[in-house]
Amino acid sequence: MFGQAPPKTPPAFSSELRAELQSIRDAALQSDYAWQQLAHLTENIGPRPAGSPGAQAAVEYVADQLRNLGLEVHLEPALVSHWVRGEEKAELIEYPGQPGNTSQRIVLTALSGSSATGPDGLNAEVIVVHSFEELAAIGREKVAGKIVLYNVPYDERKALAGSAFQAYGEAVVYRLDGATKAAALGAVGSLIRSVGGANFRLPHTGHSTPSGIPDAALAAEDADLIDHLAAEGRVRMHLTLTPQSFPNVESHNVVADLKGSEHPEQIVIVSGHLDAWDLGRGAIDDGAGVVMAMESAEVLQRLHIRPRRTLRVIAWMDEENGGGGNEAYGKDHAAEMARHVAAIESDAGASHPIGFYMKMSPEALASLRPLADVLRPIGATIFQSAEGSPGSDIEPMVKAGVPGIGIIQDGRHYFDYHHSAADTLDKVDPQELKENAAAMAVLAYALAATPDPLPRDQK
């Protein structure tokens, strides 16, 4: 339009930077470092819930490995949750058509906001609802003294169409808030259909808001069973949950710096969270993210490439059940946020990467588009603007104006294993892990090596 300057074309990377980025990509694609680190975290250390011996062992292990790479390592204190699962079992003790002297076992797992039933458990009738609105319409008179089951499916068709995280968001509200809404109407227990797919009679755990009543997730098949039986008549359950919530304890974020050659005060973060739910071994959630970040530093050290700015590797603690790690970092580094150039977090599995979610100014996003040519052999060429933070651990930084970036991965089957006993090393494809590590390393080095830092959104 007359009188307006044409839109700026982002400057191409220099031939020297492009050559460095290509060498980083190729070296990461040939490296087994990330896989070896993930194997140790998941197989040798195992479950890593915050506040546990496994989490502490993982902190010490990752710190040692990063020191071995020559990074400057700090264990930064954070108060984190300390929750222990205890016993969890349930059976239907009354239901329509029940043969004499029989019961039916129900497969479930406690959620982190659950109160205990006591060692002897409790007996109560189960009522089934399919939405918060349906629960409200039933009212206190019919809810009080009963166990509420929310049978709300995770939309697997939506996930297979490429919208797994949208499907998760629609269902996970029942895990987060279902117990508090049921307790407000006098319920003595709250159950949800597990938020996840695959449905191999496998319950998925997770964080829930403390409500003062027992709170658990059922395998999808068992939620449907109770729904079917309750439609025919009265269903009663014997439920035993004995979780314990202890006072917060001190743990640590692992923070490791590869100092920049020209602007060591300017920081580019690569990260994943080290804690993991106790049912599985935390391979896709989120050991994979941690080892991708470790690989980003390892490949630079192996190639003897030094970034202009500091590359900071962070293994976060307590993402799953309280966020104590990111809260501590946000407070401890508040005065330095203007010097944080960007923060990358991977917490969506380890399947094939197709690009990046980016919470930053349009100008900043456009300046990174030349990376598409470098990442085209991997397929990570989508640069998509994000409305909110692309990761929960980097959210305090994003709120402070730091550009935030997450990796877009093939999420069609992520929630088949998420927060379940099936989150194990075999669910990670070694080649796809290499692709993710290469994508993170290339992006991180570009952010740390360009002459000018990313422009900030001035809004």
N, C-alpha and C positions, 0 to 999 in steps of 0.2 A: 504494500500500500504506500502511496506517495508520502514522503516525509518520514518514513520509518526505516530504520536500518534492517537489512535482511538478517534472518536468524544466523547466529554464529555457528560455524561448523567446528566441532571439537578438534583440537589439534591432534594430528597423528603422532604416535609415539616415535621417538628417535629410532634410527636403525640399531643403535647400540642397545637401547632398552628392549626393543622387540627381540633382539637376539638373546638377551638375558632371559626374557620371559619364556621364549621357546625352549631354552636349555633347561629351565626350571620345570616346565611342563613335562618334557621328555624324561628328565631324571626321576621325577615323582612317579611317572607312569611305569618306570622300570624298577621301582624300589619296593622291597618287602618290609621296610621299617615300620610303617603304620600297622600292617597286619601282625607283625611280631609283637608290637606293643599291645595291640588289642587282644591277642591271644593270651598274653600274660595277665592283663587286667581281668579278663572274663574267666579264664580257666584256672589260673594259679591263685588269684586273689578272690574272684567270685563275687557274690552279692555285696553291695556297697551302700546300704542305707545310711543316711546322715547320722552321725553320732555312734556308729558301730565300729568294732575293730576292723572290719573289712574296709570301711571308708578311710580310717586312719592309715592302714597299710597301703592303700592306693595313693594317698597323699604323699607318703614317704617314697613310694616307688617312682611316681611321676617326677617328683622333685629330684631324685637321684639321677634319673634318666636325662633330665634337662641339664643338670650340672655336667653330666658326662658329655653333652654336646657343646659345653663351653659357655652356656648362658649364665647370666647373673640371676640367681634364684632367690625368691623370698617366699616364706610361708606367712601369709597375711591372716591374722586371726579373724574369726567370724563366729558369732553365737548361732548355733544351728539346732534344728529340732532333734529330738531323740525319742523315737517311737518304736515299740517292740510289738510284733504281731500277736503272739500268744496262740491259744487254741482257737480253732474255727471249725464248727461243724453244725449241720442242721439236718433235720429229717421231718418229713410230713407224718404226723401221728394220727391225723383224721382227714378223710377226704371221701367224696362220693364214690361208691362202688368198692370201697376198701375191703379186701379179703381179711378174714380173721387172723389175728396175730401177725400182721405185717405192718411195715412202714416203708417209706421211700426216702433214700438218702438224697440230699440236695447239695450240689457242688457250689461252693461260694468262697469268698475271701473278704476279710475285713478291709474297710476303708480307713484312712488315717484319722478321721475325725470321730471314729466310733468310740462309744463308751462300752464298758464291759457288762456282760450279763451276770457276771458272777460265775463261779466254777460249775454250779448246777444248771446253769442255763435258765431259759424261761419258755413257757408255753403260751401261745397266743394265736388267735385267729388271724389269717392273712386276708387283706383286701387288696384288690388289684386295680390300679389306675393307669391311664395312658397319657396323662398330661397334668400339669399343675392346676389347670382349670377344672379338670374332672375331680381332682382331690378337693378343691375348694367347694365345688358344688355338692359333694357328699356331705361335708360339714362335720363339725366336732362330734355330734351325737353318734355318728356311725364309725368315726375314726378312733375315738378315745379307747385306749386299752388294747388296740390291735396293732399288728405289724402291717405297714404299707409297702406294697411292692409296685414300683414304677416299671412297667414293661414297655419301654420306649426303645425301639430298635435303632442301632447304628445303621445308617443307610449305605449298605454295601454297593448298591448300584451306582450311587453318587460317587463313591470312592473309585470304583472301576472306571468311571467316566473322567477321572482326573481331579475330583473335588473332595479328596479324603479329609482334608482339614476342615472344610466346611461341614461335612457330615459329622465329624467329631465335635465340632463346636455346637451343633444342634442337639446332640445327645448328652454331652458332658455336663450340661447345666443340672441334670438330674443327679449326677454324682456330687457336684459341688453343693447344691442347695436342697436336694430332696429331703434329707434328714431333718434340717431345720424347719422346713415347711410342715413335715409330718409331725414333728414334736410339738409345734405350735398348736396343733389340733388334738393333742393328747395321745398320739401314737406311742407305743412302747418299743417300737423298732422300725427301721427303714431299710428296704432292700431296693437295689436297682438291677436292671438287666445290664450286664457288662457292656462297657463302651468299647466296642471293637468288633472285628469281623472274624472270618474263618469258621467259628462256631464248632470247635472240636471239644465241646463241653469243658471249656477252659475259661475260668474267671479272670478278669482284669482288675487289678487294684488301682489305687490312686488317692489323691488328696481329696478330702471332703471337709466341709465346715463343721467344727464341733457342735453337737446339738444336745448332748446329754442323754442320748439314747443309742443303742447298738445300731450299727450302720455297716452294710456289706453289699458286695456285688455278686450276683448269681451268674453262672454260666447261662448263655442265651437259651439253651434247650430246657433248662430247669425253670427259667422265667416263663417260657411258653407252657410248660407242663402245669405250673401253678395257675396260670391264666386260664387254661382249658378246664382244670378241675374246679376253680372258683366260679366259673360260669355255670357249673352244674349244681353247686351247693357249697356247704361250709367246708373250709380248709383250715386246719390248725397245724402249727409248726412248733417243734422243739428246737430252739436256737441257742447255741453256745458260742460266745465270742469273749476272749479274755485279753484284749490288747491293753498295753500300758503306755501312757504318755508321761515321760519324765521331764524334769526341767531342762531347758536348753543347755547345751554343753558347748565348750569351745572346740572348734575345729579350724580348718584353714582352707583358703583358696591358695592354689599353687600359682605363683606369678613369676614368670621367667622372661628376662629381657635379653634380646640380641641388640646391643646398642648401635644406634645409627652413627654413620661416619661423619655426617655434617650437622644434623639436627637431632641429637640424642634426646632432647627434651620433647620432641614431637613423637607421638605414640600411635601405632597401628596395632590393634588387638586382633588376635585369632584365638578362638575359644570353643570349648564344649564343657558340659558339666560331668563331674567325676562321680557324684553319688548316683545310686540306682536303686530301684525297688528290690526288695528281698526275695520275691518269688522266683525271678530269673537271675541272669548274670550281667545284665546291663550292657549288652553288645550294641544293639541299635539305639538304645536310649540310656546313656549317651556316650558309652565308651568310644564309639566311632568318631564322634565329634572331637573328643579329647585327642585321639591319636592323629586325626587330620591336622589339628593345630600343632602337635608335636612335629609332624612331618614337614610342616611349613618352615620350621626352624632348621630341622635336620638337613633338608635339601640345600638350603642356603649355605650352611656350614660345610657340607660335603663338596659343594661347587666353589667354595671360597668366594661367594658373592656377598658383599656387605651392603645393606640398604642405606639410603641417605638418612632415613628416620629409624627410630627404634621399633623393632618388631617385638611385641609383647604377647607371649603365650600365657593364657589363663585356663586352668582347670578349676571350674567353679564347684563349690560345695553347697548342697542343700537346695538345689533347684526344684526337686520333686516335692518337698514337703514343708515349705516355708520361705524359701528364698533368702536365707540368712547370709549366704555368700555374696550375692549381688548387692544386698542392702549394705553390707559392711564396706564393700568396695566403693559404692556410690558415696558413702559418707566420708571414708578415709581419703578419697581422691577428688572430692568436690572442687577443691581449689585448682585442680589441674585439668578440668574438663575442657577448657579452651585449647589445651595442648594435645588433646586426643583427636587425632585426624579422622579415624574411623574405627568401628568395632564390628568384627565378623563373628558370628556364632553359628555353629551347625548343631541342630537339635531336632532333626527330622529323619534320622535314619542314615543309611549308607547306600541306598540304591542309586541308580544312574542319575548323575546331575544334569540338569538341562539349563541352568542359569542361576539368577540371583534375584531375591527380593531386596529392594533398596529403599530405605527411609532416609531421603536426602533431598536437596534442592534439585529441580530439573536440570540446572546447569551442571551440578556435580554428577548427576546420573549420566548426562550426555558426554561428559569428559571421559567416562570409563567405557564407552561403547567401542572404541578401537580394540579393546580386549577380545571382542567377539572373534576377530580373525585368528588370534592366538589360540583361543579355546575351541575353535570350530572342530578340530579333530576329535575332541571329547564330546562335543554336542552341547556344551554349556554356554549357549549364545543368547539366552533370554535375559534382558535387563528390565525388570518389572518394578514399578513404583509400589511401595507398600504404604498402607494407610497408617498402621501402627508399628510398633517395634517388631522387627523380624525375629526376635528371640527374647525369651523372658529374662535371661541373665544380663543382657545388654540394655534392657529397658530403662534403668536409671540413667544411663549415659545418653540414650536416645532422647529421653525427656529433657536432658540438659542441653540438647542441640547437637550432640555428636552423631554424624552419619552412621546409620546402622545397616548391616547387611546379613542376610541369611541365604543359605544355598537352597535352591529349588531342586528337590529330588523326586524321583518317581515314587509317589506315596501310595500307590494303589493297594499295597499289601502291608504297609507300615503298621496299621492298627489291627492287623491280624495277630501281631506278637506284642505290641506295645503294652507295658505294665503287666505282663503275664509271665508264667513260668517258661514260656517258649522264647523269651528274649535271650537267646544264646548265640554263641559264635557262629554256628552253622547257618544262621540266617543272614550273614554278611557274605556277599560275593567278593572275593579278594580283588578281582579286577575293577569292580565298581568302587570299592574302597580307594583304590589307587586313583581312579578318575576324580573322586571327590577331593582327595588330598591334593591332586594336581590343580584342580580348580581353585581351591582355597589358597594354595601357595602362590599361584600366578596372580590372583587378585591382590593378595596381601603385599606381594613385592611391588606390584604396580603402584599401590597406594603409598608404599614406603619409599619409592625410588623416583617418582616424578619430580620435576623441579619445583612445582608449587603444590601445596596441600589442597585437598578438596575444598571448594568454596562452601561456606555455611549458608543455610537458609536463614535469611534475615527477618523472617516473619516472627 
